[in-house]
Amino acid sequence: MSEDSPRQIPCWTCFPQIQVRRAIAATVPPLAVIAGILATPPPASAISPSDPLERIAFGSCCNQKRSQVIWPAIAALRPQLFLFLGDNIYGDSEDMNVLRAKYDELNANPGYAALRAICPVLATWDDHDYGANDAGAEFSQRDPSQKLFLKAFNIPKDRGPWQRPGVYDAYSFGPKGRRVQIILLDTRYFRGPLLKFGPGQSRKLGPYQENPNPSSSMLGEAQWRWLEAQLKEPADLRLIGSSIQVLPVDSNWERWQNLPHERAKLLDLLRQTPGEPIVLLSGDRHLGELMRYEISPGRFLHEATSSGLSHAGGGQESEPNRFRTGLMFRELNFGTLEIDWSGPKPRCTLAIRDVSGKVVRTVTTADQ
């Protein structure tokens, strides 16, 4: 096909709480010849707002320079959605041209493009795609970085993140009785200072101690208000994506417990949310693990961490985590969540899968 030949490309139209594909004819140059422009191939598939979700995949930590052999295994499972939970590229730069080029590398990857051809991708960011290791609100380029992120993931201009600071967003899928709400948090744009260990202090399990300063926020006031409102929306199952881990308290890497008052605030908010199941999905750690926490008597909160898509080996085999079920998995991995709607309440099967798609860790949520 010549560069001037017309070809079908998919276009996304924003309907209430979901983006639905239209195929339109357009004349565009191939991705490789769009020099100096953020080259974002639009997703090539769609899911109707009325379709109940039964299988999603998720993952994090994808270095665009590394081999990405895991994408075919994800695509082979035919997920209805893929959730990118941060470190979607390793940008690590205040130069937006550098970040733009790295997003272009990701979008040009054949395996990733093949996945986008069969399912939509929803995303939030972590520190490396935000622009700096472990960065928060102090990052000077957070606003231009946000605009690049929204373009890279083809977020429609009428979605919330185009109208206000932060990439957080929420989506709903399925009819009443089988409605899934997906909430993607932004743990970077508003995050206050972390507190590092001082000289001579133990840092075997990470560099950060708990910062008890109540003025240091994880989400910022506006995002907290938004989250409270979202948790009042009708749903039969809620999935909450956080780029960093929520439940763990026993290590000192980046996690919600770095700001313990913010973790407590989140868990209190979830505890007050009506009794529909809530599942946390997270990334960042370059390992996979499944966790369970009794948030109130007889009611359990599950968290699945999946990281990384291009490189792994984080943590230590002996690293404690009082909420972990089974063992951590320290090789390349992605996660899946399968939903069984046959009972009075949805049952979720969470799995960590290896580079071939084989299940290596799994848990099914109890009736709640």
C-alpha positions in Angstrom: 0.0 0.0 0.0 1.4 3.4 -0.9 1.7 6.2 1.6 -1.2 8.0 -0.1 -3.6 5.1 -0.3 -6.8 5.5 1.7 -7.3 3.0 4.5 -9.8 2.2 7.2 -8.8 3.5 10.6 -10.9 3.2 13.8 -12.1 6.3 15.5 -13.4 6.5 19.1 -16.6 8.4 19.9 -17.4 9.1 23.5 -20.7 7.8 24.7 -21.8 8.0 28.4 -18.9 6.5 30.4 -17.5 4.4 27.6 -15.8 5.0 24.3 -17.3 3.2 21.3 -15.5 2.7 18.0 -16.6 3.9 14.6 -14.8 2.9 11.5 -14.1 5.8 9.2 -12.2 6.2 6.0 -9.2 8.5 6.1 -6.0 9.1 4.3 -3.1 9.1 6.7 0.6 8.3 6.4 1.8 5.1 8.0 3.0 5.4 11.6 6.6 5.2 10.8 6.7 8.3 8.6 5.0 10.7 11.0 8.1 12.5 12.0 8.1 14.6 15.2 4.4 13.9 16.0 3.1 11.7 18.8 2.1 8.7 16.8 -0.9 7.1 18.5 -2.7 4.4 16.7 -6.3 4.5 17.9 -7.7 1.3 19.4 -9.2 -1.0 16.8 -11.9 -2.7 18.8 -14.8 -1.7 21.1 -17.0 -2.9 23.9 -20.6 -1.8 24.1 -21.7 0.0 27.3 -24.3 -2.7 27.8 -21.9 -5.7 27.5 -21.1 -7.3 30.9 -17.4 -7.7 31.5 -16.2 -11.3 32.0 -12.5 -11.1 31.4 -10.0 -8.3 31.7 -6.2 -8.3 31.6 -3.8 -5.9 33.4 -0.2 -5.2 33.9 2.5 -2.6 34.4 6.2 -1.7 34.0 6.9 -1.8 30.3 10.3 -0.5 29.2 9.9 0.5 25.5 13.6 -0.3 24.9 13.3 -3.9 26.1 12.0 -7.0 24.4 8.2 -7.2 25.0 7.6 -10.9 24.3 4.6 -11.0 26.7 2.0 -9.3 24.5 1.0 -12.3 22.3 0.1 -14.3 25.5 -2.1 -11.5 26.6 -3.8 -11.2 23.2 -4.3 -14.9 23.0 -6.7 -14.8 26.0 -8.9 -12.3 24.2 -9.6 -9.9 27.1 -12.4 -7.4 26.7 -10.1 -4.7 28.2 -6.5 -4.2 29.1 -5.6 -2.0 32.1 -2.2 -0.4 31.9 -1.4 0.4 35.6 1.7 2.6 35.2 5.3 2.8 34.1 3.8 2.2 30.7 7.0 3.6 29.3 10.2 4.5 31.0 10.3 8.2 30.1 12.3 9.6 33.0 12.8 13.0 31.5 11.7 16.6 31.8 12.1 16.9 28.0 8.7 16.3 26.4 10.3 15.4 23.1 12.0 12.5 24.9 8.8 11.3 26.4 7.0 11.7 23.1 9.5 9.6 21.3 9.3 6.9 24.0 5.5 6.7 23.7 5.9 6.4 19.9 8.2 3.4 20.5 5.6 1.7 22.7 2.8 2.4 20.2 4.9 1.1 17.3 5.6 -2.2 19.1 3.9 -5.0 17.0 2.8 -7.0 20.0 1.2 -4.1 21.7 -0.4 -2.9 18.5 -1.9 -6.4 18.0 -3.4 -6.3 21.5 -4.9 -2.9 20.8 -6.4 -4.3 17.7 -8.5 -6.7 19.7 -9.3 -4.8 22.9 -9.4 -1.2 24.3 -6.6 -0.1 26.6 -7.4 2.0 29.7 -4.5 3.5 31.6 -3.1 5.4 34.5 0.5 6.4 35.1 3.3 5.8 37.6 6.5 7.6 38.2 8.6 6.6 35.1 5.9 7.6 32.5 5.0 10.6 34.7 8.6 11.7 34.1 10.9 11.1 37.1 11.7 8.3 39.5 9.4 8.3 42.6 8.2 11.8 41.7 5.1 13.5 43.0 3.6 17.0 42.9 7.0 18.6 42.8 7.7 17.4 39.2 8.0 20.6 37.2 6.7 19.1 33.9 3.6 17.4 35.2 1.2 19.4 33.1 2.8 18.9 29.7 3.5 15.3 30.7 -0.3 14.8 31.3 -1.1 16.1 27.9 1.3 13.7 26.3 -0.2 10.8 28.3 -3.7 11.7 27.2 -2.6 11.8 23.6 -0.6 8.6 23.8 -3.7 6.7 25.1 -6.1 8.5 22.8 -8.3 9.8 25.6 -11.2 11.7 24.1 -11.2 15.4 24.6 -14.4 15.4 26.5 -13.2 13.1 29.2 -12.4 14.5 32.7 -8.6 14.4 32.5 -8.6 16.9 29.6 -10.6 19.3 31.8 -8.6 19.3 35.0 -5.2 18.3 36.6 -4.5 14.6 37.0 -5.1 11.6 34.8 -7.6 9.9 37.1 -10.8 8.6 35.5 -13.7 6.2 35.9 -15.6 3.9 33.5 -18.8 1.8 33.9 -19.6 -1.4 31.9 -22.6 -3.7 31.8 -26.3 -3.5 32.7 -27.8 -3.2 36.1 -27.1 -6.4 38.0 -23.8 -6.9 36.2 -22.4 -3.4 36.2 -18.6 -3.1 36.7 -17.1 0.3 37.7 -13.4 0.7 36.9 -11.7 3.6 38.8 -8.2 4.5 37.8 -6.4 6.7 40.4 -3.6 9.1 39.9 -1.0 8.6 42.6 1.6 11.1 41.1 0.2 14.5 40.2 -0.9 15.5 43.7 1.3 13.3 45.9 3.2 15.1 48.7 6.7 14.5 49.9 8.0 11.0 50.9 10.3 10.5 53.9 13.5 8.7 53.3 15.5 6.8 55.9 18.5 8.7 57.2 22.1 7.6 57.4 22.6 4.5 59.4 18.9 3.6 59.3 17.9 0.2 58.0 16.7 0.3 54.3 16.9 -3.4 53.4 13.3 -3.5 52.3 13.2 -0.1 50.6 14.3 3.5 51.0 11.1 5.1 52.5 9.8 5.3 56.0 6.3 6.3 56.9 5.7 10.1 56.7 3.1 10.9 59.4 2.7 14.6 58.2 -1.1 14.8 57.7 -0.6 17.6 55.1 1.2 15.2 52.8 -1.5 13.8 50.4 -1.6 10.9 48.0 -4.5 12.0 45.9 -5.0 15.7 46.6 -8.3 17.3 47.8 -10.0 17.4 44.4 -9.3 13.7 43.6 -10.4 12.6 47.0 -13.8 14.4 46.5 -14.1 12.9 43.1 -13.4 9.4 44.5 -16.0 9.8 47.2 -18.5 10.7 44.5 -17.5 7.8 42.3 -18.0 5.3 45.1 -21.6 6.5 45.4 -22.3 5.5 41.7 -24.3 2.3 41.2 -22.1 -0.8 40.6 -22.2 -4.5 41.3 -18.4 -4.8 41.3 -15.8 -2.1 41.7 -12.2 -2.4 40.4 -9.8 0.2 41.6 -6.5 0.7 39.8 -3.6 2.2 41.8 -0.1 2.4 40.3 1.4 1.6 43.7 0.4 -1.0 46.1 -2.4 -0.3 48.6 -2.4 -3.1 51.2 1.3 -3.9 52.0 2.7 -2.4 55.2 5.8 -4.6 55.8 8.3 -3.2 53.2 9.6 0.3 52.6 9.2 0.6 48.8 6.7 3.0 47.3 3.3 2.2 48.6 0.3 3.8 50.1 1.7 3.1 53.6 4.4 5.7 52.9 1.6 8.1 53.8 -0.2 6.0 56.5 -3.0 8.5 57.1 -3.8 8.4 53.4 -3.9 4.6 53.3 -6.2 4.7 56.4 -8.4 7.2 54.7 -8.8 5.1 51.6 -9.6 1.9 53.5 -12.1 3.8 55.7 -13.8 5.1 52.5 -13.9 1.6 51.0 -15.2 0.2 54.3 -18.1 2.7 54.2 -18.9 1.8 50.6 -22.0 -0.5 50.3 -21.3 -4.2 50.2 -20.6 -4.9 46.5 -17.2 -6.5 46.0 -14.2 -4.3 45.6 -10.9 -5.5 44.0 -7.7 -3.5 44.0 -5.3 -3.8 41.0 -1.7 -2.4 41.3 1.7 -2.5 39.7 5.2 -0.9 40.2 7.0 -3.6 42.1 8.4 -5.8 39.3 6.7 -8.8 40.8 3.3 -10.4 41.0 1.4 -11.2 44.1 -2.1 -11.7 45.4 -3.4 -10.2 48.7 -6.4 -10.3 51.0 -7.5 -8.0 53.8 -10.5 -8.3 56.0 -11.9 -4.7 55.7 -14.8 -5.4 58.0 -16.1 -8.6 59.7 -16.7 -11.2 57.0 -15.9 -8.8 54.1 -12.6 -9.1 52.3 -10.7 -6.7 50.1 -8.5 -8.4 47.5 -5.5 -6.8 45.8 -3.6 -8.2 42.8 -0.2 -6.7 41.9 1.1 -7.4 38.4 4.6 -6.1 37.3 6.4 -6.2 35.0 5.6 -6.7 31.4 9.2 -6.2 30.1 11.3 -6.9 33.1 10.8 -8.3 36.6 12.8 -9.7 39.5 11.8 -7.1 42.1 11.6 -7.7 45.8 13.1 -10.6 47.7 11.8 -14.1 48.1 11.8 -13.6 51.9 10.1 -10.2 51.7 7.3 -10.1 54.3 3.7 -9.2 53.4 1.2 -10.1 56.0 -1.7 -9.9 53.5 -0.1 -12.0 50.7 -1.8 -15.3 49.8 0.8 -17.8 48.6 4.1 -16.7 47.2 5.2 -13.8 45.1 6.2 -14.4 41.5 9.4 -12.6 40.4 9.4 -13.3 36.6 7.7 -11.5 33.7 3.9 -11.5 34.3 0.5 -10.0 33.7 -2.7 -10.3 35.5 -6.2 -11.4 34.6 -9.6 -11.0 36.3 -12.5 -13.2 35.3 -16.0 -12.5 36.5 -18.6 -15.2 37.1 -22.1 -13.6 37.1 -24.1 -16.8 37.7 -24.6 -16.2 41.4 -26.4 -13.5 43.5 -23.1 -11.6 43.6 -20.1 -11.7 41.2 -17.2 -14.0 42.0 -13.9 -12.9 40.7 -11.0 -15.2 39.8 -7.7 -13.2 40.0 -4.6 -14.7 38.4 -1.0 -13.9 37.8 0.2 -15.4 34.6 3.7 -15.9 33.2 5.1 -15.0 29.8 3.3 -17.9 28.2 0.0 -17.1 29.7 0.1 -19.9 32.2 -1.5 -19.3 35.6 1.1 -19.3 38.3 -0.9 -17.7 41.2 -4.6 -17.5 41.5 -7.4 -16.8 44.0 -11.2 -16.7 43.8 -12.9 -14.1 45.8 -15.4 -15.4 48.4 -19.0 -14.5 48.3 -19.3 -11.1 50.0 
